[in-house]
Amino acid sequence: MIKIVEHNSESSKKLIRKLELRSQFENEPILITVREILADVRKTGDNAVIKYTRKFDAPDMPLQHLQVSDQEIDLAYSKVEDNFLDAIRLAKSNIEKFHRKQLRNSWITTETNGTILGHLIRPLHRVGVCVPSVSQLLVSSLIMNVVPAKVAGVEEIAVFMGPKADGTIDRHMLTTAAECGTREIYKCGGAQAIAAMAYGTNTIAKVDKAVGPGNLYVQIAKKEVHGLIDIDKIAGPSEVLVIADEHANPSHIAADLISQAEHGEDSSAILVTTSKEIAQKVESQITSQIANLPRQKEITGAFENHGVAFVVENLDQAISLANHIAPEHLELDVAEPWQWLGKIRNAGAIMIGKFTPESVGDYIAGPNHILPTGGTAKYASPLSVDDFIKKTSLIHYTKTALKEVTPAVTKLADVEGLKGHAAAMEVRFDTD
């Protein structure tokens, strides 16, 4: 099922090239549809949002039920299991604790000539979070998006989730949103939700930033409205890359590769190992472990499309390949993981050691699981508190300080041909 190839072979080079292109998605029919939805919502607001929600999700949902009521949230609480709430509260606590360490303070510095410079750190005012809630109940992604916004101090957080066919939102999703501190929830997802965030409607106030995972319609919609509002990132399919030596446990590796493959047929599950024997045992374990799992279509599709085990000569070569691929998740399953950690440059998150499966990072550890995908870990970072703040520069000059720099400013302005800039400096000293 998983393809085993020797690194630097022709087969290996072809597979690496395929992985390099995994972030380049273009779909003209979807783009056309998304643009139609965006234009419709911009023009007719709530009516368009309801129209597309009925078309794609809940055929009979009335307009007045677009926003989830407090009664629906309270009912959801009465139907969820206590151990689910315990798990959500533990995850929220760990994630909140981790993200509080990211908080920044405004700062000011004063020079001896009286110049004052600084940065004001302020949170965004309003953020929209769009999270899948029907085909997959991504309660963990809901927490990962809302909590850092809350920690940053965002005043208004609106959650958007596509409803089930009967017009309701799953009880686990509703209670998770409420546990994270937001009860402003709308029954719409997809491109129509992004459009509502970007343009605003009578019911839904425009946001400053849209965040959250979603299918290709959501990602293309985010790309289209970027600039009108901010977005977090264009999120591609899920990825994991496991670096393993001859001491690794094949059953652990197989389970971790499967855990990413089950997200969808476009997911990437990659093993880079110094042992061909380990690769062969992992292949056997994958076949046996998926036999009783429910998402076999997604898992087998992912392994067929982007499932590969690269056999390398040594761990230096393994890490070099991993840095080139720049995976969303990287597991370092080797005898001395801390010895090799410093050589890893490109990864969204690194799971260190054999008792740190990717799953613990996805749900409970604390770091954010909204990570750069498609090789963007070469320059991008996980979602964080920084994504929900903005910085304003502060500049104050005294007359003495301004006079000191006037010759330099006027010279630069003259070179650029911007005489008005130079004049704005000189006019302050015309009466000297």
C-alpha positions as CSV (number, residue, x, y, z in Angstrom):
1,M,0.0,0.0,0.0
2,I,2.8,2.4,1.0
3,K,5.4,2.8,-1.7
4,I,8.9,1.8,-0.5
5,V,11.7,3.5,-2.5
6,E,15.5,4.0,-2.1
7,H,16.3,7.7,-1.7
8,N,18.0,9.2,-4.8
9,S,16.5,6.5,-7.1
10,E,14.5,7.6,-10.1
11,S,11.3,6.6,-8.4
12,S,12.3,8.6,-5.3
13,K,12.9,11.7,-7.4
14,K,9.5,11.5,-9.1
15,L,7.7,11.1,-5.7
16,I,9.6,14.0,-4.2
17,R,8.6,16.1,-7.2
18,K,5.0,15.1,-6.7
19,L,5.3,16.1,-3.0
20,E,6.8,19.5,-4.0
21,L,3.7,20.3,-6.0
22,R,1.2,19.3,-3.3
23,S,0.4,22.9,-2.4
24,Q,-0.3,24.0,-6.0
25,F,-4.1,23.6,-6.3
26,E,-6.0,25.2,-9.1
27,N,-9.6,24.4,-9.8
28,E,-11.3,26.7,-12.4
29,P,-14.9,25.3,-11.9
30,I,-14.7,25.7,-8.1
31,L,-13.2,29.2,-8.5
32,I,-16.1,30.2,-10.8
33,T,-18.6,28.8,-8.3
34,V,-16.9,30.6,-5.4
35,R,-16.9,33.9,-7.2
36,E,-20.6,33.5,-8.0
37,I,-21.4,32.8,-4.3
38,L,-19.2,35.8,-3.1
39,A,-20.9,38.1,-5.5
40,D,-24.4,36.9,-4.6
41,V,-23.8,37.3,-0.8
42,R,-22.3,40.7,-1.4
43,K,-25.4,41.8,-3.3
44,T,-28.2,40.1,-1.4
45,G,-26.8,39.3,2.0
46,D,-28.8,37.1,4.3
47,N,-31.0,35.8,1.4
48,A,-27.9,34.5,-0.4
49,V,-26.5,33.0,2.7
50,I,-29.7,31.1,3.4
51,K,-30.1,30.1,-0.3
52,Y,-26.7,28.4,-0.4
53,T,-27.1,26.9,3.1
54,R,-30.4,25.3,1.9
55,K,-28.7,24.2,-1.3
56,F,-25.7,22.5,0.3
57,D,-26.7,21.7,3.9
58,A,-30.2,22.1,5.3
59,P,-33.0,22.3,2.6
60,D,-35.7,23.7,4.9
61,M,-33.8,26.0,7.3
62,P,-35.6,29.3,7.8
63,L,-33.8,32.7,7.8
64,Q,-34.7,33.4,11.4
65,H,-32.7,30.3,12.5
66,L,-29.5,31.4,10.9
67,Q,-28.0,32.3,14.3
68,V,-27.9,29.7,16.9
69,S,-30.0,30.6,20.0
70,D,-29.0,30.3,23.6
71,Q,-31.7,27.7,24.0
72,E,-30.1,25.5,21.4
73,I,-26.7,25.8,23.2
74,D,-28.3,25.0,26.5
75,L,-30.0,21.9,25.0
76,A,-26.7,20.8,23.6
77,Y,-25.2,20.9,27.1
78,S,-27.9,18.6,28.3
79,K,-27.1,16.0,25.7
80,V,-23.3,15.8,25.8
81,E,-21.4,13.3,27.9
82,D,-19.6,14.5,31.1
83,N,-16.3,12.9,30.0
84,F,-16.5,14.9,26.7
85,L,-16.8,18.2,28.6
86,D,-13.9,17.0,30.8
87,A,-11.8,16.4,27.7
88,I,-12.7,19.7,26.2
89,R,-11.9,21.6,29.4
90,L,-8.5,19.8,29.7
91,A,-7.6,20.6,26.1
92,K,-8.7,24.2,26.4
93,S,-6.7,24.7,29.6
94,N,-3.5,23.3,28.1
95,I,-4.0,25.3,24.9
96,E,-4.8,28.5,26.7
97,K,-1.7,28.0,29.0
98,F,0.6,27.5,26.0
99,H,-0.8,30.5,24.1
100,R,-0.6,32.9,27.1
101,K,3.2,32.5,26.9
102,Q,3.0,34.2,23.4
103,L,1.5,37.4,24.7
104,R,3.4,40.6,23.7
105,N,3.6,43.9,25.5
106,S,3.6,47.3,24.0
107,W,7.0,49.0,24.3
108,I,8.5,52.5,24.2
109,T,12.2,53.5,24.0
110,T,13.6,57.0,24.6
111,E,16.8,58.3,23.0
112,T,19.0,60.9,24.7
113,N,18.0,63.6,22.1
114,G,14.3,63.2,23.1
115,T,13.2,60.9,20.3
116,I,10.5,58.4,21.4
117,L,9.8,55.3,19.4
118,G,7.6,52.3,20.2
119,H,5.0,49.7,19.3
120,L,1.5,49.6,20.5
121,I,0.1,46.0,20.6
122,R,-3.7,45.8,20.3
123,P,-6.0,42.9,19.5
124,L,-8.2,42.7,16.5
125,H,-11.8,43.7,17.2
126,R,-13.8,41.0,15.4
127,V,-12.8,37.6,14.1
128,G,-14.8,34.9,12.3
129,V,-14.0,31.2,12.7
130,C,-15.2,28.8,10.1
131,V,-15.0,25.1,11.1
132,P,-16.3,21.9,9.5
133,S,-19.1,20.3,11.6
134,V,-20.9,17.8,9.5
135,S,-18.7,15.3,7.6
136,Q,-16.1,15.7,10.4
137,L,-16.7,17.2,13.8
138,L,-13.5,19.2,14.3
139,V,-14.0,20.2,17.9
140,S,-10.2,20.4,18.3
141,S,-9.9,22.9,15.4
142,L,-12.6,25.0,16.9
143,I,-10.6,25.2,20.2
144,M,-7.4,25.9,18.4
145,N,-8.9,28.8,16.5
146,V,-11.0,30.4,19.3
147,V,-8.6,30.1,22.2
148,P,-5.6,32.1,20.8
149,A,-8.1,34.8,19.7
150,K,-9.5,35.0,23.2
151,V,-6.0,35.1,24.8
152,A,-5.1,37.9,22.4
153,G,-8.1,39.9,23.7
154,V,-10.3,39.8,20.6
155,E,-13.6,41.3,21.7
156,E,-16.0,39.6,19.2
157,I,-15.5,36.0,17.9
158,A,-18.2,34.7,15.6
159,V,-18.2,31.0,14.8
160,F,-19.6,29.6,11.5
161,M,-20.5,26.0,11.1
162,G,-22.6,24.2,8.4
163,P,-25.7,22.7,9.8
164,K,-26.9,19.1,9.4
165,A,-29.8,18.3,7.0
166,D,-32.3,19.0,9.8
167,G,-31.0,22.5,10.3
168,T,-29.2,21.8,13.7
169,I,-25.6,22.0,14.7
170,D,-24.0,19.0,16.4
171,R,-24.2,19.2,20.2
172,H,-20.4,18.6,20.6
173,M,-19.6,21.6,18.4
174,L,-22.0,23.9,20.1
175,T,-20.8,23.1,23.6
176,T,-17.2,23.4,22.5
177,A,-17.8,26.9,21.2
178,A,-19.6,27.9,24.4
179,E,-16.8,26.4,26.5
180,C,-14.3,28.5,24.6
181,G,-16.3,31.6,25.5
182,T,-18.3,32.4,22.4
183,R,-22.0,32.0,21.8
184,E,-22.3,34.0,18.6
185,I,-22.7,31.0,16.3
186,Y,-24.1,30.9,12.7
187,K,-25.5,27.9,10.8
188,C,-23.6,28.4,7.7
189,G,-20.3,27.1,6.3
190,G,-18.5,27.0,3.0
191,A,-17.8,29.9,0.7
192,Q,-21.1,31.6,1.8
193,A,-19.8,31.8,5.4
194,I,-16.5,33.4,4.2
195,A,-18.6,35.8,2.0
196,A,-20.7,36.8,5.0
197,M,-17.6,37.4,7.1
198,A,-16.0,39.5,4.4
199,Y,-19.0,41.7,3.3
200,G,-21.4,41.5,6.3
201,T,-25.2,41.0,6.1
202,N,-28.2,42.3,8.0
203,T,-27.7,39.4,10.5
204,I,-23.9,38.9,10.4
205,A,-21.5,41.8,11.1
206,K,-18.4,42.0,8.9
207,V,-15.2,40.7,10.5
208,D,-11.6,41.9,10.5
209,K,-10.2,38.4,9.9
210,A,-11.4,35.0,8.9
211,V,-9.7,31.9,10.2
212,G,-10.3,28.2,10.2
213,P,-9.9,25.0,8.2
214,G,-12.2,23.9,5.4
215,N,-12.5,22.3,2.0
216,L,-11.3,23.8,-1.3
217,Y,-14.4,26.0,-1.6
218,V,-13.5,27.6,1.7
219,Q,-9.8,28.0,0.9
220,I,-10.5,29.6,-2.5
221,A,-13.1,31.9,-0.9
222,K,-10.5,33.0,1.7
223,K,-8.0,33.6,-1.1
224,E,-10.5,35.7,-3.0
225,V,-11.5,38.0,-0.1
226,H,-8.0,38.4,1.3
227,G,-7.2,42.1,1.3
228,L,-10.8,43.1,2.0
229,I,-10.3,41.2,5.3
230,D,-7.3,39.4,6.7
231,I,-7.1,35.5,6.7
232,D,-5.0,33.1,8.6
233,K,-3.6,31.0,5.7
234,I,-4.6,28.9,2.7
235,A,-4.8,25.5,4.4
236,G,-3.9,22.5,2.3
237,P,-4.4,18.8,3.1
238,S,-3.0,17.2,6.3
239,E,0.6,15.8,6.3
240,V,2.8,13.8,8.6
241,L,6.4,12.8,8.0
242,V,8.0,10.3,10.4
243,I,11.8,10.0,10.7
244,A,12.7,6.6,12.1
245,D,15.8,4.6,12.7
246,E,16.2,0.9,13.2
247,H,15.1,1.2,16.8
248,A,11.6,2.5,16.0
249,N,8.5,0.4,16.6
250,P,6.8,-0.3,13.2
251,S,3.3,-0.6,14.8
252,H,3.7,2.9,16.3
253,I,4.8,4.4,13.0
254,A,2.0,2.7,11.0
255,A,-0.6,4.0,13.5
256,D,0.7,7.6,13.2
257,L,0.8,7.5,9.4
258,I,-2.8,6.2,9.4
259,S,-3.9,9.0,11.8
260,Q,-3.1,11.5,9.1
261,A,-4.2,9.5,6.2
262,E,-7.7,9.2,7.6
263,H,-8.2,13.0,7.2
264,G,-8.7,12.4,3.5
265,E,-7.5,11.0,0.2
266,D,-5.4,14.0,-0.5
267,S,-3.4,13.7,2.8
268,S,0.3,12.9,2.9
269,A,1.7,10.1,5.0
270,I,5.5,9.9,4.6
271,L,8.1,7.7,6.3
272,V,11.8,8.5,6.1
273,T,13.9,5.7,7.6
274,T,17.4,4.3,7.7
275,S,16.1,0.8,7.7
276,K,14.4,-1.0,4.8
277,E,13.3,-3.7,7.2
278,I,11.4,-1.1,9.3
279,A,9.8,0.2,6.1
280,Q,8.6,-3.3,5.2
281,K,7.2,-3.9,8.7
282,V,5.4,-0.6,8.6
283,E,3.8,-1.5,5.3
284,S,2.6,-4.8,6.8
285,Q,1.3,-3.0,9.9
286,I,-0.6,-0.5,7.9
287,T,-2.5,-3.3,6.1
288,S,-3.4,-5.0,9.3
289,Q,-4.3,-1.9,11.3
290,I,-6.7,-0.4,8.8
291,A,-8.8,-3.6,8.6
292,N,-11.2,-2.5,11.3
293,L,-11.1,1.3,10.9
294,P,-14.1,3.2,9.6
295,R,-12.5,5.6,7.2
296,Q,-10.8,3.0,4.9
297,K,-11.6,4.8,1.7
298,E,-9.8,8.0,2.9
299,I,-6.9,6.0,4.3
300,T,-6.3,3.8,1.3
301,G,-6.7,6.8,-1.0
302,A,-4.2,8.8,0.9
303,F,-1.6,6.0,0.9
304,E,-2.1,5.5,-2.8
305,N,-1.8,9.2,-3.6
306,H,0.9,10.4,-1.2
307,G,2.0,7.4,0.9
308,V,5.7,6.7,0.6
309,A,8.6,5.3,2.6
310,F,12.0,6.7,1.7
311,V,14.9,4.5,2.7
312,V,18.0,6.6,3.3
313,E,21.6,5.9,4.2
314,N,21.7,7.8,7.5
315,L,19.9,10.3,9.7
316,D,21.7,13.3,8.2
317,Q,20.2,12.4,4.8
318,A,16.8,11.8,6.5
319,I,16.7,15.2,8.0
320,S,17.9,16.9,4.8
321,L,15.0,15.2,3.0
322,A,12.5,16.3,5.7
323,N,13.8,19.9,5.5
324,H,13.2,19.8,1.8
325,I,9.7,18.4,2.1
326,A,8.9,20.8,5.0
327,P,6.0,18.8,6.5
328,E,3.1,20.0,8.5
329,H,3.8,17.5,11.3
330,L,7.2,15.8,11.8
331,E,7.8,12.9,14.2
332,L,11.3,12.3,15.3
333,D,11.2,8.6,16.3
334,V,14.9,7.8,16.7
335,A,17.0,6.6,19.6
336,E,18.4,10.0,20.5
337,P,15.8,12.5,19.2
338,W,17.2,15.6,21.1
339,Q,20.6,15.1,19.5
340,W,19.0,15.6,16.1
341,L,16.4,18.2,16.8
342,G,18.7,21.2,16.1
343,K,19.2,20.1,12.5
344,I,15.5,20.3,11.7
345,R,14.7,23.6,10.1
346,N,11.3,23.2,8.3
347,A,8.3,21.7,10.1
348,G,5.0,23.1,11.4
349,A,5.3,21.0,14.6
350,I,7.9,18.5,15.7
351,M,6.9,15.5,17.9
352,I,9.9,14.4,19.8
353,G,10.4,10.7,20.8
354,K,8.4,7.5,20.5
355,F,5.9,8.5,23.1
356,T,4.8,11.7,21.4
357,P,2.3,10.7,18.6
358,E,1.0,13.4,16.3
359,S,-2.5,12.8,17.9
360,V,-1.4,14.3,21.3
361,G,-0.4,17.5,19.5
362,D,-3.7,17.6,17.6
363,Y,-5.8,17.5,20.7
364,I,-4.3,18.1,24.1
365,A,-0.7,19.1,24.3
366,G,-1.2,22.9,24.0
367,P,0.7,24.1,20.8
368,N,-1.7,25.0,18.0
369,H,-2.5,22.4,15.4
370,I,-3.4,24.9,12.7
371,L,-0.1,24.5,10.9
372,P,1.6,25.4,7.6
373,T,1.0,22.8,4.9
374,G,2.2,22.1,1.4
375,G,5.8,22.9,2.1
376,T,5.0,26.4,3.5
377,A,6.7,25.4,6.8
378,K,9.8,26.8,5.0
379,Y,8.5,30.3,5.8
380,A,5.2,30.1,7.7
381,S,4.4,29.4,11.3
382,P,1.5,27.8,13.4
383,L,-1.5,29.8,14.2
384,S,-0.8,31.9,17.3
385,V,-1.7,34.9,19.4
386,D,0.3,37.0,16.9
387,D,-2.4,36.2,14.3
388,F,-5.0,38.1,16.4
389,I,-3.0,41.2,17.2
390,K,-1.8,44.2,15.3
391,K,1.1,46.6,16.0
392,T,1.0,50.3,15.6
393,S,4.3,52.2,15.5
394,L,4.9,55.3,17.7
395,I,7.2,58.1,16.6
396,H,8.0,61.3,18.5
397,Y,10.7,63.8,17.7
398,T,11.8,67.0,19.5
399,K,12.8,70.0,17.5
400,T,16.5,69.3,18.3
401,A,16.2,65.7,17.2
402,L,14.4,66.6,14.0
403,K,17.0,69.2,13.1
404,E,19.8,66.5,13.4
405,V,18.2,64.3,10.8
406,T,16.8,66.9,8.4
407,P,19.9,66.9,6.1
408,A,19.6,63.1,5.7
409,V,15.9,63.1,5.1
410,T,16.0,66.0,2.6
411,K,18.8,64.2,0.7
412,L,16.9,61.0,0.4
413,A,13.7,62.9,-0.6
414,D,15.6,64.7,-3.3
415,V,17.0,61.5,-4.7
416,E,13.5,60.1,-4.9
417,G,12.2,63.3,-6.4
418,L,9.8,63.9,-3.6
419,K,10.4,67.6,-3.0
420,G,7.3,67.9,-0.8
421,H,8.8,65.5,1.7
422,A,12.0,67.6,2.0
423,A,9.9,70.8,2.3
424,A,7.9,69.3,5.2
425,M,11.2,69.0,7.1
426,E,12.7,72.3,6.2
427,V,9.6,74.4,6.8
428,R,9.9,73.7,10.5
429,F,13.2,75.6,10.6
430,D,12.4,78.5,8.3
431,T,12.2,81.0,11.2
432,D,15.4,79.8,12.9
